[in-house]
């Protein structure tokens, strides 16, 4: 049996963005819409989808183990912000690790070049900067 789609005005998306999910959860928690009304208003096909989103944004990993339901919106937004910050930290740690490897590679290249060419490459602190030879010719 095929379901009638003539009453549907919106095309069902393949996936829902995090912002969309967050907005629906905010509408339900604020009391503007019930879960069922939000499901109909936003054309969400799953009967329990909004409930799953609410659990996801609440920060409770194992909802079957019990726990206090989240009714305070600031707590949920804090959890979302914490998740975003943790993702940002992971990204920055990867970048830092990559830059450390890059710095180590450059240091090793300088050491090998100094050994092979027998020329000191590393700058000695306190040394005076060399003047450009083209500038010397112009001054004379």
C-alpha positions in Angstrom: 0.0 0.0 0.0 1.3 3.4 -0.9 0.9 6.4 1.3 -0.9 9.4 -0.2 1.4 12.4 -0.6 -1.1 14.9 -2.0 -1.4 16.7 1.4 2.3 17.2 1.7 3.6 20.5 0.4 7.2 20.2 1.4 9.6 17.6 0.0 11.1 15.4 2.6 14.8 16.2 3.0 17.3 13.3 2.9 18.8 14.6 6.2 18.2 17.4 8.6 20.9 19.9 9.5 21.9 20.4 13.1 20.5 23.9 13.0 17.2 22.7 11.9 17.1 20.0 14.6 18.1 22.6 17.2 15.3 24.9 16.1 12.7 22.2 16.3 13.8 21.2 19.7 13.8 24.8 20.9 10.2 25.2 19.6 9.1 22.1 21.5 10.9 23.0 24.7 9.7 26.6 24.7 6.1 25.4 24.5 5.4 27.0 21.1 4.6 23.6 19.7 4.0 20.1 20.9 6.2 17.3 19.6 3.4 16.1 17.3 2.5 19.6 16.2 6.2 20.3 15.4 6.4 17.0 13.5 3.4 18.0 11.3 4.5 21.7 10.9 8.1 20.8 9.8 7.0 17.7 7.8 9.1 15.3 9.8 8.2 11.7 8.9 9.3 9.8 12.0 7.0 9.6 15.0 9.9 9.6 17.5 12.4 11.7 15.6 11.9 14.8 17.6 12.2 12.9 20.9 15.5 11.4 19.7 16.8 14.9 18.9 15.7 16.2 22.3 17.7 13.4 23.9 20.7 14.1 21.7 20.8 17.8 22.5 20.2 17.1 26.2 23.6 15.5 26.5 22.3 12.3 28.1 24.2 9.4 26.5 22.2 6.6 27.8 18.6 7.8 28.2 17.5 4.3 29.3 19.6 4.5 32.4 17.4 7.2 33.8 18.4 10.7 34.8 16.8 14.1 35.0 15.1 15.3 31.9 16.4 18.6 30.7 13.8 21.4 30.8 16.2 24.4 31.0 17.1 25.7 27.6 20.3 27.3 28.7 21.6 23.9 29.8 20.9 22.4 26.4 22.6 25.3 24.6 25.6 24.9 26.9 25.8 21.3 25.9 25.7 22.2 22.2 28.4 24.9 22.8 30.5 22.4 24.7 30.3 19.9 21.9 31.2 22.5 19.3 34.2 23.6 21.5 35.4 20.0 21.9 35.3 19.5 18.2 37.2 22.8 17.7 39.8 21.6 20.3 40.3 18.3 18.5 40.8 20.1 15.2 43.3 22.5 16.7 45.2 19.6 18.3 45.5 17.9 14.9 46.8 21.2 13.4 49.3 21.6 16.3 50.6 18.1 15.9 51.1 18.7 12.1 52.9 22.0 12.7 55.2 20.3 15.3 56.1 17.6 12.8 56.8 20.3 10.2 59.0 22.2 12.6 60.9 19.0 13.4 61.4 18.3 9.7 62.8 21.7 9.1 65.2 21.4 12.0 66.4 18.0 10.8 66.9 19.4 7.2 69.0 22.2 8.6 71.1 19.8 10.7 71.7 17.5 7.7 72.5 20.5 5.4 75.0 21.8 8.0 76.7 18.4 8.2 76.9 17.9 4.4 77.9 21.4 3.4 80.0 22.2 6.5 78.4 25.6 6.6 76.6 27.0 9.7 73.0 27.7 8.7 71.3 28.4 12.0 71.3 32.0 13.0 73.4 32.9 15.9 71.6 35.2 18.3 73.3 38.6 18.7 75.0 38.4 15.3 74.7 41.5 13.1 72.6 41.3 9.9 74.6 41.2 6.7 74.1 44.1 4.3 73.0 43.4 0.8 75.8 43.5 -1.8 73.7 45.6 -4.2 73.2 48.3 -1.6 77.0 48.5 -1.0 77.5 49.3 -4.7 75.0 52.1 -4.7 76.5 53.8 -1.7 79.9 54.2 -3.2 
